[in-house]
Amino acid sequence: WDSGPVAVFYRRDFYEKAGVDPASIKTWDDFIAAGKKIQAANPGVSMTNADFNGDTEFFRMISNEQGCAYFAEDGQSITVNQPKCVDAMTKVKEMKDAGIVTSADWS
């Protein structure tokens, strides 16, 4: 059904203009810092889009990296409030607060 692969596509010219080497982005903090530089060097450009009110792609990706999910392995217990899931949502908020994520309108 879905193996859950994730990829990031980017415009090389935007990164080059900002002096950002994509290979240097190893963490979500690096992603945020790069996004700020890229947007500063390329007015009107957004690092990425997300639909914060309709999908949770960033939360799902980051929480999966942290080993947490909405439910425990038994499928019964809600675990979204565990520390690693809270850390994941906090990172998504940092991305939004940094202004590197614009709201996507998929309608």
C-alpha positions as CSV (number, residue, x, y, z in Angstrom):
1,W,0.0,0.0,0.0
2,D,2.6,2.6,1.1
3,S,6.1,2.1,2.2
4,G,6.3,5.8,3.4
5,P,9.3,7.1,1.4
6,V,10.1,10.7,1.8
7,A,12.2,13.0,-0.5
8,V,13.0,16.7,-0.6
9,F,13.2,18.3,-4.0
10,Y,14.9,21.7,-4.2
11,R,15.9,24.4,-6.7
12,R,19.7,24.3,-6.9
13,D,19.8,27.9,-8.1
14,F,18.1,29.1,-4.9
15,Y,20.5,27.2,-2.7
16,E,23.5,28.4,-4.6
17,K,22.4,32.1,-4.5
18,A,22.1,31.7,-0.7
19,G,25.4,29.9,-0.3
20,V,23.7,26.8,1.1
21,D,25.1,23.4,0.4
22,P,22.2,20.9,0.5
23,A,24.6,18.2,1.8
24,S,25.1,20.3,4.9
25,I,21.5,19.9,6.0
26,K,21.6,17.0,8.4
27,T,19.0,17.9,11.0
28,W,15.7,19.8,11.2
29,D,17.6,22.7,12.8
30,D,19.9,22.8,9.8
31,F,16.8,22.8,7.6
32,I,15.4,25.7,9.5
33,A,18.6,27.7,9.3
34,A,19.0,26.9,5.6
35,G,15.4,28.0,5.0
36,K,16.0,31.3,6.5
37,K,19.2,31.9,4.4
38,I,17.5,30.7,1.2
39,Q,14.4,32.9,1.7
40,A,16.6,35.9,2.6
41,A,18.6,35.5,-0.6
42,N,15.6,34.8,-2.7
43,P,12.7,37.2,-1.9
44,G,9.3,35.7,-2.4
45,V,10.6,32.1,-2.2
46,S,9.4,29.7,0.4
47,M,11.5,26.9,1.8
48,T,8.5,24.5,1.7
49,N,4.7,24.3,1.9
50,A,2.5,22.5,4.4
51,D,-1.2,22.2,5.0
52,F,-1.2,22.7,8.8
53,N,-4.9,22.3,9.1
54,G,-5.5,19.5,6.6
55,D,-2.5,17.1,6.8
56,T,0.2,16.4,9.2
57,E,3.0,15.4,6.9
58,F,5.8,17.1,8.8
59,F,4.6,15.8,12.1
60,R,4.3,12.3,10.7
61,M,7.8,12.4,9.2
62,I,9.6,13.9,12.2
63,S,7.7,11.7,14.8
64,N,8.4,8.6,12.8
65,E,12.1,9.5,12.9
66,Q,11.8,9.8,16.7
67,G,10.1,6.4,16.9
68,C,6.7,7.6,18.0
69,A,3.2,7.5,16.5
70,Y,-0.4,8.3,17.2
71,F,-1.0,4.9,18.9
72,A,1.0,2.3,20.8
73,E,1.9,-0.9,19.0
74,D,-1.3,-2.5,20.5
75,G,-3.3,0.0,18.5
76,Q,-5.4,0.9,21.5
77,S,-3.4,3.3,23.6
78,I,-2.9,6.9,22.4
79,T,0.7,7.8,22.5
80,V,0.8,11.1,20.7
81,N,1.5,12.9,24.0
82,Q,4.7,11.0,24.7
83,P,7.9,13.2,24.8
84,K,9.2,12.3,21.4
85,C,5.9,13.1,19.7
86,V,5.8,16.4,21.6
87,D,9.3,17.1,20.4
88,A,8.2,16.4,16.8
89,M,5.3,18.8,17.0
90,T,7.6,21.4,18.7
91,K,9.9,21.2,15.7
92,V,7.0,21.7,13.3
93,K,6.1,24.8,15.3
94,E,9.7,26.1,15.1
95,M,9.6,25.7,11.3
96,K,6.3,27.6,11.1
97,D,7.4,30.3,13.6
98,A,10.7,30.7,11.6
99,G,8.6,31.5,8.6
100,I,10.1,28.9,6.3
101,V,6.9,27.0,5.8
102,T,4.0,28.6,4.0
103,S,0.5,27.3,4.1
104,A,-0.3,25.2,1.1
105,D,-3.7,25.5,-0.5
106,W,-4.4,22.2,-2.2
107,S,-8.0,23.0,-3.2
